[in-house]
Amino acid sequence: MSEPSGPTGPELRLLAPTADPVEAAEEVSLRPRHLAEFVGQPQLKEHLSIMLEAARRRAEPVDHMLFAGPPGLGKTSLATIVANEMGAGLRVTSGPALVRAGDLAALLTNLSEGDVLFVDEIHRLARPVEEILYPAMEDFQLDIVLGKGPGARSLRLDLPPFTLVGATTRTGLITGPLRDRFGFVARLDYYQPEELELIVCRSAGLLGAILDKAGGAEIARRSRGTPRLANRLLKRVRDFAEVRGNGTIDLDVATAGLELFQVDKLGLDKVDRALLDAMCSRFGGGPVGLSTLAVSVGEAPETVEDVYEPFLLQLGMLMRTPRGRVAMPVAWEHLGLTPPAAPPGGGTGLGTAATLWS
């Protein structure tokens, strides 16, 4: 996925689901460390509590786990919780960082018994690296080839029992043999506003921010169902309250702060609204091609498709059709515009969008 280098790029966007390096370091202090502190995902928590308790009673490492879902929902936090609940050490790496088989071999041979190895973006593992994982996950053994040519020989090393926790945002890119070797595969869902409100209140206490219930509810409502975004908006509203207010985050301060940062009541930002406005005002609601839509807002087509469209699709504001993108009635309503009427007897043109709605 290509990313724009301008000021609206995902790395600088307030509502970007991924964390930059500075924010990733700040998140450590806000992450829950035990399962009881983790908010949301009730079914997943129940499954994990049973697995962890059973592994503790048997005095053996818990089975390998794969967590899937969009960025910012708590996959890394869950890996940390698994290690803490088992009283084990945690080693953290990522798929793109493991370029050669030797990189993974060095990590595996340095693990202690019961340790948790967390691999983020595991779908981006190179194939030679992935193949080393197969015997390591199944038999806790590592196959190493020494030398080259006719004199090469294979050496098998025993590894201490460990738990591999993988995280991915693209489950479909994980190969079948790797996915089948995980004993537990779970997908994280988007959070409800009530759950995000609890997360915001907890984070405010850790940050030392003064937050009332109404202010927390407003931040949660505009956070796109993502805890990372809720914490990020909380920090920005806290800054606004300290500079423009008396330091207390109430409903008025939260609303004013979020409006200043151009996050509206549905969690849309400036680029989201620009996409909707281009479709409704310039192209009559569509259908309009992806490239044309991207050029109209000054973004790369890949960025529009991978960064901005998913949330608009979730809200039902946008529909993908074989002929292009179409703005749905809720998008017109959100912009305060009137949808075009379908021409009598059907037809194409501006009425196509209205025809597709029915």
N, C-alpha and C positions, 0 to 999 in steps of 0.2 A: 504494500500500500504506500503510495507516495503521499507526502505531506507538504503543504504549502510552507514556504519560508517566511511569509508575511506575518503581520501581527495577529492574524486570526487563526494561525496554525494551532493544531491540537495541543502542542506542548505549551502554548501561552494562553489557551482558552480557559476561561473560568469554569466552564462546564465540561471540560475534557474528562473522560472517564479514567484515563491513565494518569499515574502520578509521575511528576518529574523527580530527579534524584534528591533535591532538597526536601520536597514534600514527603517522599518515601521515608527519609530519615525522621521527619517530624511525626509520621504516622505511628512509629514504634511506640511512642509514649501513650498513644490513644488506643492502641489495640488491646482487646481483652486477652487475658493470659490464661483463663480457665473457662471451662464450658459453661459454668453457672453465670459468668459475666457476659456471655455471648447473647446478643439480642436478635430475635428473628429466627427464621428457618427452623420451625419447631420439629418437623418430621426428621430433618437431618440431625438435629441435636439429640433426639431420642435414639436414632440409630447409632450415632457415635457413642453415646453414653453406655449403651449395651455392649458395643464392641470393646470399648476401653476397659470397662469393668471386667468383662470376661477375660481379656488379655492379662489384666493385673492379677486376677485370681489364679490363672494358669502360670503366672510368672514367665511370660514369653512376650516377644514383640507383637504388637497389633499387626493385622494384615495390611498389605499395601493398599493405598487409597488414591483415587483420582477425583479431583474436584474440578468441575467444569462450570462455566457461566461467564457472563459479561464482566469487564473490569470493575473493580471497586466494590465487590459484594462480600469480600471477606475470605477469599481462598487462602491467602498468606496467613491471615489471622488463625484460621482453622489448623493450618500446619503447625503453627506455634503452640496452639492449644493441645494438639495431639502429643507433642513432645513434652509439654509441661505436665499434662495429666499422667503420662507414663513415667515421669521423672527421668527422662532421657535427654541426651544432648541433641542439638539441632544443627545440621549443616545445610546451608542455603546456597543454591546455585540456580542457573537458568539454562534453558535449552541452547540459545545462541552462544553461550559462553563455553560450551563443551564442543570444541571444534574437532579434536582428534580423540581416538579411543583411549590414548594415554591420559588425557585429561580426566576422564571418568574413572579410569583405573586408579589414578592417584587419590581421588576422593574416596573410592570404595575401600581401598586398602588402609586408609587412615580412620575408618569408622570403628567405634567401640560397640560392644554387644548392646543391642537394644536402641542404638541411635536412630534418629529420624533424618533421612536425607530428603530435602525438599527441592524439587526441580520445577521452577516456574516456566511457563510457556514450553511445556514438555513436547508439544507438537512440532517444535522447531529443532528437535534433536537431529543431528546428521545420522544417516543410516548406519555407518560403521560404529558410531557410538551407541545407537539403539540396540544393535545386535549384541553388544557386550552386556547389556542389561538383562537379556533373556535368561542366561544361566545364573546371573547374580540374583535375580528376583525369585527364580524357582528353586534353585539348589544352593544358593549362597556360595557360589563358586565363580571364580574369575579365570577365564582362559586367556593366556598371553602367548604370543608367538615371538620367540627369540631368534634373531638372525634373519637372513634372507636367502632365497635360492635353495639349492639342494641341502645346504647345511642347516636350514631352519628347523626348529623343533618347538613343540607346543608344551607349555607349562600351565598346569591347573593349580590355582591357589584357593584355599578355603577362606571364606569371609565370615566374620561374625554375623549372627542373625541381626537384621536391621529392618526398618520400615521405610519404604519409598513412598513419599507423598508427591503426587504430580498435580500441577494446576494448568489449566488450558482455557483459552477463550474460543478455541476452534476445535471442538471435539471431532468433527469430520476429518480433520487432517491427521489424526492419530491413526497409525496403522493398526489393523486388526490384531496381529500377534502381540503388540504391546498392550493394547487395551484389554485383551483377554487375560493378561497376567495380573491385573489389578483385582484384588478380592472384593473391593468396594468402590463403586462408581456412583457419584452423586452430582446432581446439578443444582446450583444455587439459583433461587428465584429473586426477582426484584422485591423490595421491601414495601410494606404498607406504611402510610404516613404515621400511623400510631407507633409502629416499631421504630421508624426514623426519629420520632420525637423523643423516645427513650434514649436513643443513641446520642442525639444532640444534647440532651440534658446531662448525660454521663460525661460527654466530652467537655461541656461547659464547666463542670465541676473540676475536671482534670486541668483545664486551661486557666482556671481562676476567673472565669467570666460570670457576670451576674445576668442570669437569664430567667425570665418568667415564663409561665406555661404558654401564654398566647404567642409570645415571640418565638419560642421553640417550635410550636405547631406551624407557624408561618414558614420558618426555614425548612422544616421537614416537608411541607406541602410542595415546595419548589425544588426539591432535590432529586427528582427523576427516579425515585425509588432506590437510590444508591447511597450507601453510608459514606463513601469517600467524598461524594459531592456535598452531602450534608455537613460533614466536618469542615470542608473547604469553605462553604458559604458561611458557616458559623464563625470562622476566623475572620472573614472579610467584614461581616456584620459587627463583630466585636471591634475591629479597627474603626469602623464608622461610628460606633457608639462612643468610643473613647475620644475621637477627634471632633465629631459634630454633636455629640450628646453628653449625657452625664455618666456614661459608662454602663448603664443598665440597658439590657436588650429586651424591650417590651414590643408589643405588636406594632406600634407606630414607628419605632426605630428600625425594627426588622424590615418592615415594608419599605421605608424610605431607603434603607441601605441596599436592599435587593434591587429596587428600582434604579438606584444610582449605578449599580453594576449591570444593569440592563437584563435582569432575570425576571421574567414576568410571572404571572400567577400559575401558569402551567409548567413552569420550568424551562421555557424557551428563551434563548438568547438572541442577540442581534442577527447572527447569521441564519438561525432557524427561521426567524420572522422574515428575513430578506428572501429566503427561498420561497416561502409561502406567498409573499407579496409579488415576487416575480411571476409565479405560476398564475395567481389570480388576476393581477392588474395588467400584466404584459401579455400573457398568453391565454387569457379567458378561462383559466381553470384546467387547460390541457386538452388532450394529451400533448406533452412536450418531451422531447428527447433529453437524455441525461447530459450529453455534451452541451446542448443549447442552454439547459438550465444552469450548468456549472459556469459557463462563460458569462451568463447574465449576472452572476453574483461574484465573479472573480475568483473562483476556486477551481481546483483540479477535479475532474469527474470522479476519480477514485476517492477523493476526500469527501465529496458530497455523498457518494454511495455508501461509504464505510463509516463515516463519522457523524453526519447530520441526518441522513434519511432514517436510520433505524428507530430513533425515538419518535419521529414524526409518523412513522408507520404504526408504532405501538399506540399512539394516541388516536389513530384512525383519521389523521389529517391528510394522509397521502396514500395513494394507491399506485402500485406498479402494474402496468398493462403491457401487452405486446407492442402497443403503439407508442408507449411512453408513460410519463408520470402524470397523474390526474389529481387535482386538489379535491378533497371531499368536503361536504357541506360544513363540517365542524371547523375546517380551516377558514372558510369564508366568514363564518360567524365570529371566530376569534379575532379576525382582522377588522371586523365591523363592516364587511362588504356584503352585497347581495349577489347570490349565485345567478349566473345567466340561465334563462329559461330555455328548455329544449324547443327547437322549432317544430311547428305542426307537421305531423307525419314523419317525424324522425329526421334523419340527415346527419351531416357532419358539421365541423366547424365548432363554434362556441358552445353549441348545445351538446357536443359529444360527452362532456363531463357530466352533465345532468342526466343523460341517457344511461351512463355507466352507474350512476348512484342508485337507479331504480332496481 
